[in-house]
């Protein structure tokens, strides 16, 4: 592949990611609001997802379900663009280096020998472990944009008042400016380590996406868009089943009072380990799964549509 072709391929991945982010937000944000509110509250406020949904609509109207939507509306376009664009980039790098069959031919490892015995049509495919590794690398890359976006979103989502005058933050810009004023860049990036931990589970998302794609392609007569849709939805379920406890911890950290000039309360969690212990002390192991149902219900349609859009735009771009 020439340098010009490589640059063009990367460009397509980033553009397709923008459309993926828009599709994900449109379908998934109301589910995300319910999930976040359950993760950061106890049963005294909400007994479950249905009560949380009904109470939110009754007190705040349907717009209450879209609180905090502006940061991901802008952020997810960039986040998915960077995540999926960098995923495409890392897949190619791994394919050309670590999993290059010609390079591996010189290696005495049994793994290389097994690859060399594969039919010619199979040799040049990146193995599932390569897709999983690319997922971890893309997850770490996008975390540096995801952390502040998700931080602002989470703080806006737990403002329960329907009146703006009673809220600490009037909107995302106000939230960002106040946090930066009193806590600087470290305050904006509050929860970065927890975000990196959470997104390391992209190993399971993109590894399983490759597995489902191969199985559906080989075992069914589904069209390519249908394969993308089902593989995207199913792999998202795998990701959330494996990563959900780390997401609960991340959300607790990101909604923890920052104190100082914000006057939003006293800090509870100096690090993610303290947050993890607190969740267990309050609700036992069930605490790590509070809010899982709306997350699980959201994961398939939101991510299936997102990957459907991503793969469709990738095919459509010249």
ABEGO torsion letter per residue (X at the ends): XBAAAAAAAAAAAAAAAAAAAAAAAAAAAAAAAAAAAAAABBAAABABAAAAAAAAAAAAEAAAAABGAAAAAAAAAAAAAAAAAAAAAAAAAAAABAABAAAAAABABAAAAAAAABBAAAAABBBAAAAAAAAAAAAAAAAAAAAAAAAAAAAAAABABABAAABABAEAAAAAAAAAAAAEAAAAABGAAAAAAAAAAAAAAAAAAAAAAAAAAAABABBAAAAAAAAAAAAAAAAAAAAAAAAAAAAAAAABBAEEAAGAEBBABABAAAAAAAAAAAAEAAAAABGAAAAAAAAAAAAAAAAAAAAAAAAABX
